[in-house]
């Protein structure tokens, strides 16, 4: 099924500034997943994932939403300290420290720093040591302090592409039940799979993953929270209201602003990106496309 054939999903939410899917802010896909997976296994996956996380040193992510320009107007302060701004303001000694913490220090040329971008979706990625130094030394706020790439993906624009990608050996070893569940989801191919966790009292800054005017079809993904204790919200720029996203397994338009509410406990979700099976797209259209 072509991208254009899927584009009728993008018709906007009536009376809202949300682009949504099939005229809704989000879709609860749980009932449609019954032929493929049993959502009753989510508590067992939660047990596996919590045990596996004790054996990992997770990465951090999401610390540059303001400098990336992907936050809604009026909410920029939610990003607190942004590493894009911190790096731009480092003196020569600070930049040298950052350079020495890189996996490839040669990529951090002081003479080129004014015209080089660093970090997520940038020309030069940052190492885990650099990100942690930015957090510890400069107070950068990383909303997702527990970030595990079960299937890594370098560029956001390629998250639906599966060629040359596989689940990591650690994921295969620590999360076999979870990966079995993911493989049974109705994807023709999977190009990205990650676990994103927030520490107690942290919030996920409102942001969007693309420019709506440039979107021709929705990015296809399923996100699920095995513990069901994480409140994802969409931000409607027209009504200036938060729309809570509910469901065991959901799909929303990630070109809409979205974030996570703070809560006094750790919570996480898993997002799986790829290309839906044509039959699943047809089932979604039949369920949600008529109204």
N, C-alpha and C positions, 0 to 999 in steps of 0.2 A: 504494500500500500504506500503510495507516494506521500511526500510531505504535504502537497496541496490537498490530497484527499483527506488528510487529518486536520487541516486548517479550520473546518467549520466549528471545531471546539472553541475557537477564539472569537466569540461573539459578544463578550462583555457581560457584566452583571448589571441588570437594570437598576437604575437609580443609585449607582455606585461608581466609584473611581477605580474599582478593581477590574482587571481584564478577565480573570477567572477562567473557568473551563465549563463549556456548555451552559453558560448563563448562570453558573453557580460560583461562589467564592472558592470552593474546593470540592473534591469528590471523595466520599467514603467508599473505598473499593472493597471493603471487607466481604460483603455478600457475593460480589462477582469473582472473588478468589477461591470460593469453595471447590470448584472443579480442579484446582491446581494444588492448593495447600490447605492444611488444617490450622487455623489460627489458634486452636486450643493448645498448640504446642508452645505458644509464646512464653508462658511461665517457665517451661523447661529450658528454653533458649536463654531466658534471663539468668537462670542459675549458671548455665555454662558461660555466658558472657562475663558475669561478675567474677567467677573463678578465674577465667582466662585473663581478665584485666589485671589481676594481682601479679601476673607473671610478665607484664609488659612495662615499658617505659614510654608512655604515650607522647605524641607530639602535641603542639598547641596550634590554634588557627583562629582566624577572624580578627586579627589585631590591626587591620589597616582599612576598615570600611570607610572611614571619613576621608582619608587621603585618596582612596579609590573613587570617591564621588558617587557612591551607590546608596547613600542614605537619604531618607526623605527630608525635605526642608523643615527646619525647626527641631529636628531630632539629632542633629550632629553631636551635641554634647553627650549623648548616650555612649559614644565611643570612648569617652574619658581620655586616656593617653594613646595616641595612634603611632604605630612604629614608622609609618611613612614620614610623618612629621619629625619624629625623633631622629631618624637617619639623616634627613635633610639638614637638621640643626647641629649635628655632631661636629666638634672641632677636629683638627687633624689627628690628635692623639686618640680621640674617641673612635674615629673612623678606622684608625690602625688597629685598635682592639677588635672592632667588628670584623675587619679583614682577616685577622689572625684566627678568628673563630670559625671561618668559613671552611667548608669541605674542599673548596678550590680557591685559595686566597688570590690566585692570579686573576680571577674574574672581578676582583674588587680593586680597580685601578684608581688611585686618588685623583689622577689627572682627568679621568673620565666621569667622575661621580656626578657632576652637574647635569650630564645628559644621559645618565643611566638610571633605570628604575630597578628596585630591589623588592623581592618578596613574592607573595602569591600572585599568580598571573602576571608576573613581571619578567623582564629580560633576564635578570639574575636572581635565582631563588636563594632563600636564606636557609642555613643549616639549623638543625635543632639547637645546637649550642648557641648560635647567634640569636635565635628567638628567645631562648631562656635568658640570655644575658640582657636582652632588651626588656624583658619582664622584670628581672631581678634588679638591674642597675638603673633603669629608666622608668620603671612603673608602667610599662605598656599593658593595656587591658586586653587580654585574650579571652573572649567570651567562652570559647570551647577549649578548655584546658586539658581535656581528654579526647584526643583526636587520633583515631587508628585507621589507617588506610588498609582495608582488607584486600582491595584491588586498586593499586595506585593508578593515578591519572595525572599527567603533567599539565595539560591545558584544559581549561573548563570547556572550551568549544569542542573538545574531542571526547567528552565523557560518555557519549553514546557509542563510540567506536570500540570494538572488541579486539581488533587485530593486534597481535603482539602482547596482549595483556593476559594476566592470570592472577588468581588469588595467591597471596604470599604464602611462603612455607609456614610462617608462624600462624597465619590464619587457618591454614589447613590442619595444623597440629593442635591449636588451642580451641578452635571453634567449629568442629566437624558438623555438629547438628545444625548450627546456624547456617553454614555454607550449604548444607543439604537443603534447608528451607529456601535459601536464596535461589539456588539452582532450579527449584521447582516453580518459582514465580513465572508468570506468563510473559517472559521476554524472549524474543528471537535471538538477541545477543545482549550481553552485559559488558559495559565499558568502564564502570566505576562502582565501587562499593566501599562505604566507610561508616565508621561509628563516630558519632559526635556527642560528647558529654559535657555537661556544665556542672561546675561545683556548686555547692549550696550557696544561695543568695546571689549568685551571678545571673546576669540577664544576657540573652542573645540580642545584640544590637539589630535594630530594624535596618534592612538593606534589601536590595533586589539584585538578581543575578544577571540581568540583561536590560537593555533599553526596549521598552514595549513597542516603540515605533519601528524597531528593526525586526520584530518577531513575526515570522511567517507561519510557524506551527509550534505547539507547546513542546517543551522538553519533556521527554517521557521518563518517569521515575516513580518509584513507590517508596514511601518512608514509613517505617513502623517503629513503635516504641514498646519493646517487650514488657516493660514494667508498667506502662500506661500511666506514668506520673509526670509527664512533660507537657506543658501547655504552649504549643505553637500558636502564634497569632499572625494574622494578616493585617496590614495597616491600609485603610481606605483613605487616600489623600483627598477625596471629595467630601466625605462626611466626617473625616478626621476621627474615625472610630476604629477600635480594634475588633477584629472578627476572630474568635477562637476557632481553632481547627480541631475537630473531634473525629475519632474513629481509630480502629485498631491498625488499619493500613490505609494510607491516604495518598492522594495525588493533588497537588495544587499548582498553580501557574507561578513558577519561581521568577517570572518577570514582574510579579507584584511584590510590593514590599512585605517582608516577613521577618519575624524574630521570635524570641522565646521569653516568656515571663519569668521573673525571678521566683524562686521557691526555696524553702529552708532545707532542701535535701539535694543530693546528687541525682541527676537524671540524664538520660541519653536516648538517642534514637539511631537507627541504621537507615541509610538512604542507599537505594540501588538504582543506578542509571543505566539506560540502554535503549533498546528498540523493542516496543511491545509487539507481541504476535498479532498478526492481522485479525485473527478471530477474537482476540481480547479487545482490540480497538472497536470492532464491530459490536461486541457486547456492551462496551461502555456507551457507544453512540445510541444503541437501542434502549439502554436504561436511562440515560440522562439527556439524550438529544431531542426528545420529543416535546419538551416544555421549556 
